[in-house]
Amino acid sequence: MKASRLLLLSLLAFALTPISAQTISAADAKNHVGEKATVCGKVASERTATSSRGEPTFINLDAAYPNQVFTILVWGDDRQ
């Protein structure tokens, strides 16, 4: 339930983010390192490492771990 809520909030945050930079696919992100862009993709899996320092949440786009195309990292302190 907690993971579902987090995933929904993450998707909502991305949907409400103003698009001031270019929009690229998760697969194309590797070609835009150092640039400001909005990365779009389908959320394939999400995992929060509650026993790890900082409680990081990993959101994988387009394919689930270990075959993910792009990973979003959200630290526990930033989830709110």
Protein Blocks (a to p, Z undefined) as FASTA:
>chain_A
ZZmmmmmmmmmmmmmpccfbccddfklmmmmghiacddddddfbdcddfkbghiaaddde
hiacfkbfbdcdddfklmZZ
